Amino acid sequence: MNVGKQIKEGLWSQNPVLVQLLGMCSTLATTSFSNGLGMGVSVTIILTLSNVIISLLRKIIPDKIRIAAYIVVIATFVTMVDLLLQAYLPDIAESLGVFIPLIVVNCIILARAEAFASKNRVLPAAIDGLCQGFGYTLVLLVMSVIREFLGNGTFGAGLLNGGEGYKVFSSDYSALMMVMPVGGFLTLGVLIALMQWVQGRSAGKGGK
């Protein structure tokens, strides 16, 4: 088990959003800091717990029904997280809406279940879930902060300053399209391009 390698892959070299291009729907749905944090933490919890259970059951689940079994495990934790959000964080639950139940078919969770958890012991599977989840959450926070700042002129709406967030500049000067789907695609495209550029330069220096 190489924890350092798993951390590097989750945050950087195999980042689930910017490198593997997984979980696009939920990534594009986050338009504020609270949304990004809520979605990121939810996926991290579900991913880690699912990895643990699937790793425990990896020798029991028949190969022919493994995907269906993974979905049942994931759906169980999604339901638990959804109910907890509705009970204790209703504003975030309402804001994220249908995107929480859709975590059941989130490609990140299914991919890690198939590629890692089903082939490794419990501890490495748990660490993989945490690392991949942190990498996913980090990208969501960066995207949501950019979109909220440029689209509404605020920071931390829904979470800080009594839920109103901090006003950075007047909404009269904001770019409304940044909180619309097109803003999500533009922001994500720029971040992916930046990641590829940085990785390319790092690889070039390593080759020299």
C-alpha positions, 0 to 999 in steps of 0.5 A: 500500500502506497499512501503517498501515491494514492494521495498524489493520484487523487489530487493530481495525476489521476484527479477524477474530474480534471484527468479522468473526466468523471462525474461531470453532471454533479460537477457542473451543478455546483454554482456556489461555495455551499453547493460545492462543499455539500456535493463534494463531502457527500460524494467523498463519504459515499465513495469511501463507505462504498469502497469499504463494503465492496472491498469486504464483499469482493470475494463473495459477490458473483462476477456476473452481477457485480455491477448490480451489487455495487449499485445496491451498496452505493444506493444504500449510502446515497439514501442515508446521506440524502436523508441526513442532508434533508434532516440537518442541512435542508437548504443544501439538500434543496439547493442540490435537489436531484443531484444527490440521488443521482450520485447512485450512478456517479461514474467516479464511485462506480469506477473506483468500485470496479477498478480498485475496491473490488481488487484490494483490501479494506484499508487501501480501498478506504484510502482510495475513496478518501483521496479520490473524494478529496480530489473531486471536492477540491475541483468542485470548490474551485469551480463553485467559488469562481462561478459564484464570484463572477456570476453573483459577486459573492463568496460563501453564499448559503453557508457564510454570513448567515447564509447570504455570503460576503458581497465582493462587488455589485451584482450589476457588474456580474456575469450572469452566464457563469451561474448557468450551464454554459458557465459551468462548461466554460469554467470546467474547460479552462480548468481541464486545459490548465491541468493538461498544460501544467502536467505537460510542462511537468512531464517535459521537465521530468524528461529532461 
